[in-house]
Amino acid sequence: MATPDWHRLRTFLAVVEEGSLSGAGRKLGLSQPTAGRHIEHLERSLEVRLFERTARGLQVTAAGAELAGHVSAMRARADAISRIAAGQSERIEGTVRITASELVSLYILPPILAALRDRHPEIQLEIVPSDATANLLSREADIAARMFRPTQEDLIARKMAELPVAAFAHKTYIARFGAPRTLADVSGHHLIGDDRNTRIIDAARALGFPLSRNDFAIRSDSYVVHWKAVCAGLGIGFCQKWLAGGHGDLVPVLPELDVAPLPLWLTAHQDLKTSRRIRLVFDFLAARLTRL
């Protein structure tokens, strides 16, 4: 029996986690046929069937599930080696990969990163604008700015700020439909809100107002979509005050609706605290973000 190739094992684990060859290919940057060949070669070399081909797609077999546990452990050890190696670097030159929410990536980070590049042009930056949870443990990013506190024990996390949120409407919307004075006046207005997140609904219900998902004329879990929709005059939406305050055409409404502020956390893996380059970028971001 030939020793399994790590690249094929990695593809196998991605298929288990993503549930399909196409999903694994997208995750690893492979074509679907290439991912399929990896699985076929692995099954031949191990002389065991890893997946059942069904009408619903690939179903991992019992043998495949057992193997996946071992491969997952191998990946964790390989990631740890990579982090430790990166953490020993004293070089300033190189790349730092930062992931942050779309709103932070578009409206908060650019001027901070411009100042960073002016001071350290030898550092290259990769920015991943995403609200998904990037896995710092597997080096999908070096630093993450998130609107929630990370729970993994191996992560360094610092709370940078709490960003207050309030309801706003564009002056053109108010000219057409008026401004609600209280929550009771909201009926009949065009509201912009979340699709799956319940933070706005929870805040309204805490004040005794039975707001529901169906009351939102426009729904999205993207804060950038909320912001752009409010600026376009589509309705009343909930925006961060620091952002809306710089827009002269937005008017605050519903002051009685107390929406919980959004916390901003800066996170990195603890193995990387010995990397001079990543530590420099982390500390620079922390110093600027606390000013918010």
ABEGO torsion letter per residue (X at the ends): XBBBBAAAAAAAAAAAAAGBAAAAAAAAGBBAAAAAAAAAAAAAAAGBBABBBBAAEBBBBAAAAAAAAAAAAAAAAAAAAAAAAAAABABABEBBBBBBBAAAAAAAAAAAAAAAAAABAABBBBBBBBABBBBAAAGABABBBBABBBABAABBBBBABBBBBBBBBBAAAAAAAEBBABAAAABGBBBBBBAABAAAAAAAAAAGBBBBAAABABBBABAAAAAAAAAAGAEBBBBBAAAAAABAABBBBGAABBBBBBBBBBBBBAAAAABAAAAAAAAAAAAAAAAX
